[in-house]
Every structure is written in structure tokens, then in C-alpha cells.
Amino acid sequence: MTTLPGQAPVAPQAPRHPLDPEPVRSTKARAVFALGLIGALTGFFVGGVVPSTLALLLSRQARREAYASGGFLTGGDWLRRGERLAWAGLVLAAVAVVAAVVIGVVRLADAPYGHDYAPNID
């Protein structure tokens, strides 16, 4: 059996039903991206925890709605980017908290322990 050179035949797509909705981008995907971006930009200042958490919670809802829509809600790329940015914001916030704790412990270790009396006090 031999095949002819050239493109492989493409199976014809079934025509869409006239009552099917048009595919649209999910507005929650845009919100997830915006919140993830804010979370990543303010993550190191620990203020990014709230928008990052909201972005991750909203992304779960957006994924459920996109799955239930049967492909008529798009925006999966924006959703993935927003989730990555949200996780980056949470990681930056965690790094900032750990750095603050380490700096605090080092400064506490340098501080004198107990009362600092004058040299002529026994």
C-alpha cells in the first residue's frame, strides 16, 4: 500500500447548530490575570498575598465554568498566566516573611541580654 505525497485529507467538521452560543473569552480569566499580576508586583511587600489568593480562588471557578460550558468559554492562556503570576506573588511574599524573620533573629542575637548596668555597680 502506498500513499500519495502531499497533505493528508482533513475530516470535514460537523456544522454547528444555529442555536449554539459563540465562543467568548471568560471575564474571570481576565480578572485572574489582573489579580495575579498585581499579586506578583506587590508580592515582595507582602501586600500581594490577598490578590494572589483571590486570583487562585477565582481561577478554580473559571476552570469549572469553562469545563461546564463545553468549550464556549475561552481564555485558558490568560488563566494559566494569571495562576503562575499569583503563585509567584505568594512565593515572593513567603521569601519576604522569611527574610524579615531571619533579620529579626540576627538583630535580636546582637542585642545585649539582661540589664546593662554601669561599670561601678556590682
Residue, then its C-alpha position, 0 to 999 in steps of 0.5 A: m500500500t502506498t500513499l500519495p505525497g502531499q497533505a493528508p485529507v482533513a475530516p470535514q467538521a460537523p456544522r454547528h447548530p444555529l442555536d449554539p452560543e459563540p465562543v467568548r473569552s471568560t471575564k474571570a480569566r481576565a480578572v485572574f490575570a489582573l489579580g495575579l499580576i498585581g499579586a506578583l508586583t506587590g508580592f515582595f511587600v507582602g501586600g500581594v498575598v490577598p490578590s494572589t489568593l483571590a486570583l487562585l480562588l477565582s481561577r478554580q471557578a473559571r476552570r469549572e465554568a469553562y469545563a461546564s460550558g463545553g468549550f464556549l468559554t475561552g481564555g485558558d492562556w490568560l488563566r494559566r498566566g494569571e495562576r503562575l503570576a499569583w503563585a509567584g506573588l505568594v512565593l515572593a511574599a513567603v521569601a519576604v516573611v522569611a527574610a524579615v524573620v531571619i533579620g529579626v533573629v540576627r538583630l535580636a542575637d546582637a542585642p545585649y541580654g539582661h540589664d546593662y548596668a554601669p561599670n561601678i555597680d556590682 
